[in-house]
């Protein structure tokens, strides 16, 4: 392990920790945090590496955004989650964004399973997934009424936490 850690590592740890706390407390991730973190990442990369730093930060931001935008389009996650992964990508580059998204998805799946088990609705969750997949096979991929974030009675997972886990694993394996 490199000591002291690079500024990008420290920044990502601070951003995902703050986002997790905000998401756990209010189920929202502030734009000031995600957009501010991305802007600082771009600025830092440009100052340290010029045009190649700009390319790294912007392509990382775009990769994070594009990776989670489809999930937002079907109302499976919130816009703050998309912007958080984009901000992480601005710090870690496109490969870091992709690995963070992958590890975050695994952590999110585990969290969803644990929550479903503890709240006693594992079978209902499996039926909902089946319903979504069947409808998508007929009508195409789009939000499914009653099974999106707009449904106030549904269980919502604070997805900043799985993204934080994904970012930590990505940083650890770097």
C-alpha positions in Angstrom: 0.0 0.0 0.0 1.2 3.5 -0.9 1.7 5.9 2.0 0.6 8.6 2.0 -2.3 7.7 -0.2 -2.8 9.8 -3.4 -5.1 12.8 -3.2 -7.6 11.0 -5.5 -7.9 8.1 -3.0 -8.4 10.5 -0.1 -11.0 12.5 -2.0 -13.0 9.4 -3.1 -13.0 8.1 0.5 -14.3 11.4 1.8 -16.9 11.8 -0.9 -18.4 8.3 -0.6 -18.4 8.5 3.2 -20.2 11.9 3.1 -22.6 10.6 0.4 -23.4 7.4 2.5 -24.2 9.5 5.6 -26.4 11.8 3.6 -28.2 8.9 1.8 -28.7 7.0 5.0 -30.1 10.0 6.8 -32.2 11.6 4.1 -32.3 9.2 1.2 -30.7 12.0 -0.9 -27.2 12.7 -2.1 -26.7 16.5 -2.4 -25.8 17.9 -5.8 -23.3 20.2 -4.1 -21.4 17.0 -3.0 -21.5 15.1 -6.3 -21.1 17.9 -8.7 -18.6 19.7 -6.5 -16.5 16.5 -6.1 -16.6 16.1 -9.9 -15.6 19.7 -10.5 -12.7 19.5 -8.0 -11.6 16.2 -9.6 -11.5 17.7 -13.1 -9.6 20.7 -11.8 -7.1 18.7 -9.9 -6.4 16.3 -12.8 -6.0 19.3 -15.2 -3.6 21.0 -12.8 -1.5 17.9 -12.3 -1.6 16.4 -15.8 -2.9 19.0 -18.3 -4.9 17.7 -21.2 -4.4 14.0 -20.3 -5.7 14.8 -16.9 -8.8 16.5 -18.4 -9.3 13.4 -20.7 -9.0 11.0 -17.7 -11.4 13.0 -15.5 -14.1 13.7 -18.2 -14.0 10.1 -19.6 -14.2 8.8 -16.0 -17.2 11.0 -15.3 -18.9 10.0 -18.5 -18.3 6.3 -17.9 -19.8 6.5 -14.4 -22.8 8.5 -15.7 -23.4 6.2 -18.7 -23.1 3.1 -16.6 -25.9 4.0 -14.2 -28.1 6.2 -16.4 -30.1 3.3 -17.7 -31.0 2.3 -14.2 -32.2 5.8 -13.5 -34.2 5.8 -16.7 -36.3 2.8 -15.5 -36.5 4.5 -12.0 -34.5 1.7 -10.4 -32.0 4.2 -8.7 -32.0 7.9 -8.0 -30.2 10.6 -9.9 -27.9 11.2 -6.9 -26.6 7.6 -7.3 -25.8 8.3 -11.0 -24.0 11.5 -10.2 -22.1 9.9 -7.3 -20.7 7.2 -9.6 -19.9 9.9 -12.2 -18.0 11.9 -9.5 -16.1 8.8 -8.5 -15.3 8.2 -12.1 -13.9 11.8 -12.4 -11.5 10.9 -9.6 -10.6 7.4 -10.7 -11.0 7.5 -14.4 -13.2 5.3 -16.6 -11.7 2.0 -15.5 -12.1 3.0 -11.9 -15.8 4.0 -12.6 -16.5 0.6 -14.2 -15.0 -1.4 -11.4 -16.7 0.7 -8.8 -20.0 0.2 -10.5 -19.5 -3.5 -10.8 -18.4 -4.0 -7.2 -21.1 -1.6 -6.1 -23.7 -3.7 -7.9 -22.5 -6.8 -6.2 -22.6 -5.0 -2.8 -26.1 -3.6 -3.6 -27.4 -7.1 -4.5 -26.1 -8.5 -1.2 -27.6 -5.6 0.7 -30.9 -6.0 -1.1 -31.0 -9.7 -0.2 -30.1 -9.0 3.4 -32.9 -6.4 3.7 -35.4 -8.7 2.0 -34.5 -11.5 4.3 -34.8 -9.4 7.5 -38.0 -7.7 6.4 -39.6 -11.0 5.3 -40.4 -10.2 1.7 -37.8 -12.3 -0.2 -40.5 -14.1 -2.2 -42.3 -10.9 -3.0 -39.0 -9.3 -4.2 -38.4 -12.4 -6.4 -41.9 -12.1 -7.8 -41.4 -8.4 -8.5 -38.1 -9.2 -10.4 -39.9 -11.8 -12.4 -42.7 -9.4 -13.2 -40.3 -6.7 -14.3 -38.4 -9.1 -16.6 -41.6 -10.6 -18.1 -43.0 -7.1 -18.8 -39.7 -5.9 -20.3 -39.6 -8.9 -22.6 -43.0 -7.9 -24.0 -43.1 -4.1 -23.8 -39.4 -3.2 -23.8 -37.2 -1.8 -21.0 -39.1 1.0 -19.3 -40.3 1.8 -15.7 -42.8 -0.7 -14.4 -45.7 1.1 -12.6 -45.7 0.2 -8.9 -42.2 -1.1 -8.9 -40.1 2.0 -9.1 -38.7 4.6 -6.7 -41.9 6.6 -7.3 -43.8 3.9 -5.4 -43.7 5.3 -1.8 -44.6 2.0 -0.3 -41.6 0.2 -1.7 -38.4 -0.5 0.2 -35.6 1.8 -0.8 -32.0 1.0 -0.4 -29.5 3.9 0.2 -27.3 3.0 -2.8 -24.5 5.4 -1.8 -23.4 2.7 0.7 -22.9 -0.1 -1.9 -21.2 2.4 -4.1 -18.9 3.3 -1.2 -18.1 -0.4 -0.8 -17.5 -0.7 -4.6 -15.1 2.3 -4.4 -13.2 0.9 -1.4 -12.7 -2.5 -3.2 -11.6 -0.7 -6.3 -9.1 1.4 -4.4 -7.9 -1.6 -2.4 -7.3 -3.7 -5.6 -5.5 -0.9 -7.5 
